């Protein structure tokens, strides 16, 4: 692992482990989301604004939306480079970009996440200008457009339904279900035969409400739609106890 911070951009190298790939030796999309979370957290820790550091001020980070464009999938074994940077606040959000790059310098993916700082007592967002000063000179201008447009709406005929179990390892530092668990559940809802012949090229997921240990989960995936040569699905994660929608997403796939 090699870490540098230059001009506000944090760069880290990480291995692709054998448990990070599927049976066809392609990195799981979940692995890319894991790395987005990992390097963002590590960068925040280095500049003093990680979740444990903010919790001492009775605040925390919550991600509300991530859009990831995937251009290629790494194979095992590999050593990848990940670079991330926070952009200047936009509305209530702290946009953060992350890129994954292979050993030949080829871009594997790029994501933009919209984060908010939440007051732990009120559970309401904190105005960004009260937190931005903690970043110092690490924030960048809007290199990537922070406006992701309207949030995905779940509609259409349901093709697949599953009921994953919230496990202890799904719970994160905020003591709620981690955002990567929602991604995993949504992708797991698709048939194995489809994923053997297709790869995701875009995942756009919005996180709407929190879930905790003991919650019963339902994942619904709407029937596929053709988009040129690609196929898209809509997904929702629902709290079955309260019928609260926890997350919605759109995924786009191509043959590969």
C-alpha positions in Angstrom: 0.0 0.0 0.0 1.4 3.3 -1.1 -0.3 6.6 -0.1 0.3 10.1 -1.5 -1.6 13.4 -1.1 -0.7 16.0 -3.8 -2.7 19.1 -4.6 -5.6 17.8 -2.6 -5.8 14.5 -4.5 -5.3 11.3 -2.4 -3.8 8.3 -4.2 -3.6 4.8 -2.7 -2.7 1.4 -4.2 -4.6 -1.7 -3.3 -4.5 -5.4 -4.3 -7.2 -7.3 -6.1 -7.6 -10.3 -3.9 -8.8 -13.7 -5.1 -12.1 -13.2 -3.1 -12.7 -9.9 -5.0 -13.3 -11.6 -8.3 -16.1 -13.8 -9.7 -15.8 -17.2 -11.3 -14.7 -15.6 -14.6 -11.9 -13.7 -12.8 -13.6 -10.3 -13.1 -13.6 -8.0 -10.2 -17.0 -7.8 -8.5 -18.7 -4.3 -8.9 -18.9 -4.5 -5.1 -15.1 -4.4 -5.0 -15.0 -1.1 -6.8 -17.6 0.3 -4.3 -15.6 -1.1 -1.4 -12.6 0.7 -2.7 -14.5 4.0 -3.2 -15.5 3.8 0.5 -12.1 2.7 1.7 -10.0 5.4 0.0 -12.5 8.1 0.8 -12.5 7.1 4.5 -8.7 6.9 4.5 -8.3 10.3 2.9 -10.8 11.8 5.4 -8.9 10.3 8.3 -5.6 11.9 7.0 -7.2 15.4 7.0 -9.1 14.9 10.3 -12.7 14.5 9.1 -13.3 10.7 9.1 -16.5 9.3 10.7 -14.8 8.5 14.1 -13.2 12.0 14.2 -16.5 13.7 13.4 -18.4 11.6 15.8 -16.4 13.2 18.6 -18.1 16.4 17.5 -21.5 14.7 17.5 -21.6 14.6 13.7 -21.1 12.0 11.0 -20.9 11.4 7.3 -23.8 9.9 5.3 -23.7 9.1 1.6 -26.9 9.9 -0.2 -26.1 8.9 -3.8 -23.3 7.4 -5.9 -23.1 7.1 -9.6 -20.3 4.9 -11.0 -19.3 4.4 -14.6 -17.4 1.2 -15.2 -15.1 1.0 -18.2 -13.2 -2.2 -17.5 -12.9 -5.0 -14.9 -9.7 -5.9 -13.2 -8.6 -9.5 -12.8 -6.7 -11.3 -10.0 -3.9 -10.8 -9.3 -3.5 -7.1 -9.8 -2.3 -4.0 -8.0 -4.6 -1.0 -8.7 -4.3 2.7 -8.0 -7.2 4.7 -6.6 -7.3 8.4 -6.5 -10.0 10.5 -4.8 -10.7 14.1 -4.0 -13.5 16.1 -2.3 -14.9 18.9 -4.4 -16.2 22.2 -3.1 -19.6 22.0 -1.5 -22.7 22.0 -3.8 -26.0 22.7 -2.2 -26.0 20.6 1.0 -23.6 18.1 -0.4 -19.9 17.4 -0.3 -19.3 15.8 -3.8 -16.4 13.3 -3.8 -14.9 11.8 -7.0 -13.0 8.5 -7.1 -11.2 6.8 -10.0 -9.7 3.4 -10.3 -6.7 2.9 -12.6 -4.9 -0.3 -13.6 -1.2 -1.0 -13.7 -1.0 0.2 -17.3 -2.7 3.5 -16.5 -6.1 2.6 -18.0 -9.1 4.1 -16.2 -11.3 1.3 -14.8 -14.1 3.3 -13.3 -15.0 6.8 -12.1 -17.6 7.6 -9.5 -19.1 10.7 -8.0 -20.7 10.4 -4.5 -22.9 13.0 -2.8 -22.1 13.1 0.9 -23.7 15.1 3.7 -22.6 15.8 7.3 -25.4 14.9 9.7 -25.9 16.2 13.3 -26.3 13.0 15.4 -28.8 14.6 17.8 -31.2 16.2 15.2 -30.3 13.7 12.4 -30.4 16.7 10.1 -27.7 17.9 7.6 -25.2 20.4 8.8 -24.6 23.4 6.6 -21.5 22.6 4.5 -19.7 25.9 5.3 -19.4 24.8 8.9 -17.4 21.7 7.9 -15.7 22.9 4.7 -13.1 24.8 6.7 -11.9 21.5 8.2 -10.8 20.4 4.7 -8.4 23.2 4.3 -6.9 23.3 0.8 -7.8 19.7 0.0 -11.1 20.6 -1.8 -11.0 20.9 -5.5 -13.0 23.0 -8.0 -15.9 21.1 -9.7 -13.7 18.9 -11.8 -16.6 16.5 -12.2 -20.1 17.9 -12.5 -21.7 17.3 -9.0 -25.3 17.5 -10.4 -26.4 13.9 -11.0 -29.9 15.0 -12.1 -33.1 13.6 -10.8 -33.0 10.6 -8.5 -34.0 7.3 -10.0 -37.7 6.4 -9.8 -38.6 2.7 -9.3 -41.3 1.6 -11.7 -42.1 -1.2 -14.1 -43.1 -4.8 -13.8 -41.1 -6.7 -11.1 -39.1 -9.5 -12.6 -37.1 -10.7 -9.5 -37.6 -10.5 -5.8 -35.2 -11.6 -3.0 -35.0 -11.4 0.8 -31.4 -11.0 1.9 -30.6 -11.1 5.6 -29.0 -8.1 7.4 -25.9 -9.6 8.8 -23.6 -8.3 11.6 -20.9 -7.5 9.0 -23.3 -5.3 7.0 -23.3 -2.8 9.8 -20.8 0.1 9.6 -19.4 2.8 11.9 -22.7 4.6 11.9 -24.3 1.4 13.2 -26.6 1.1 10.2 -26.5 -1.0 7.0 -23.5 0.1 5.0 -24.1 1.5 1.5 -22.1 -1.3 -0.2 -24.5 -3.9 1.2 -27.4 -2.3 -0.8 -25.3 -2.6 -4.0 -24.5 -6.2 -3.3 -28.1 -7.1 -2.6 -29.3 -5.4 -5.8 -26.7 -7.1 -8.0 -27.3 -10.5 -6.3 -31.0 -10.2 -7.3 -30.1 -10.9 -11.0 -29.8 -14.4 -12.3 -26.4 -15.9 -12.4 -26.8 -16.9 -16.0 -27.3 -13.2 -16.9 -24.2 -12.1 -14.9 -22.1 -14.8 -16.6 -22.7 -13.1 -19.9 -23.0 -9.4 -19.0 -21.1 -6.8 -17.0 -22.4 -3.6 -15.4 -21.3 -0.4 -17.1 -23.2 2.1 -14.9 -24.6 1.9 -11.4 -26.6 4.9 -10.1 -27.9 4.3 -6.5 -29.6 6.6 -4.1 -29.9 5.9 -0.4 -33.2 7.1 1.1 -33.4 5.7 4.6 -31.4 3.8 7.2 -31.8 0.1 8.1 -30.5 -1.7 11.2 -29.9 -5.2 12.5 -33.2 -7.1 12.7 -34.9 -5.4 9.8 -36.4 -7.7 7.2 -35.3 -6.7 3.7 -37.0 -7.1 0.3 -35.1 -6.4 -3.0 -37.2 -5.9 -6.1 -35.8 -5.7 -9.6 -37.9 -4.4 -12.5 -38.0 -6.2 -15.8 -35.1 -5.4 -18.1 -35.3 -2.7 -20.7 -33.2 -2.5 -23.9 -31.1 0.6 -24.3 -29.4 0.3 -27.7 -27.0 -2.6 -27.3 -27.3 -2.5 -23.5 -29.8 -3.7 -21.0 -31.0 -1.7 -17.9 -32.7 -2.7 -14.7 -34.4 -0.7 -11.9 -33.9 -1.9 -8.3 -35.4 -1.0 -5.0 -34.6 -2.1 -1.4 -37.5 -2.1 1.0 -37.8 -2.4 4.7 -40.5 -5.1 5.0 -41.3 -4.2 8.6 -42.3 -0.6 7.8 -42.7 -0.8 4.0 -40.1 2.1 3.8 -38.1 2.3 0.7 -34.4 2.3 1.7 -32.6 2.6 -1.7 -33.3 2.8 -5.4 -31.0 2.3 -8.3 -30.6 1.9 -12.0 -28.0 -0.5 -13.5 -26.9 -0.7 -17.1 -25.2 -3.8 -18.5 -23.5 -4.8 -21.7 -22.5 -8.2 -23.0 -19.0 -9.1 -22.0 
